[in-house]
């Protein structure tokens, strides 16, 4: 018998919080793409990310002060691992966003829905079900429609942007898996602060090495760029990252993927609302296939109560 997996009260709260996170992340695709084009002639991708994560770290830091007594080598190690993974996820995603559309970037990011169950099997020893295999095949087919069959020939760099975005999906899958591995401990919030601090340091170093030496003359801030960076820092990073790691105390990684993947839907909706979406029928078919894959990954074909819910 086919049914949706059983959900307890804490799981419902965790899922609700994740939905709020997905709405915020959905809006961030359009806002980030605008910021990338407005600031410094599009040459300061990593500076924008550095500012975003540094602000988020500083906002969360006062709430972590009381927990510093529990800061140990394991907490720092876990935070560094997550920070390095998140650095690569955002780096590939944001550079990809420069070359492709916000809606394609949003949907292709969700390829992690097909990756998480298999990484969970490899790292957490949680074997995927038949639905995960079906979802993986559908997700790959959907990606083919979005990035290859239905690609927009008007921008020759879109394929590069799509490939970079798919790579970012691998790192997001790793982040979900390791969040699940580390989120259960009492030091989860400290781990998050260390994680964000590591990302801000890596982004800053990358910007200083690759961006400022050649594009420093283009550096200039204005009010519009500042408020957009603050939105990305406070809501799309500080609140959203906290919401994700907190929710994963009650929601297993395979279910986290289906909820977080809705950010792609909200990303498209925000792009359409702002009049920036240019979708073809084939790309829409690909979106539907990817979204269907995400739904399938949530289903339980056995009719047995899930051990993950």
Order of alpha helices (4+ residues) and beta strands (2+ residues): beta-alpha-alpha-alpha-alpha-alpha-alpha-alpha-alpha-alpha-alpha-alpha-alpha-alpha-alpha-beta
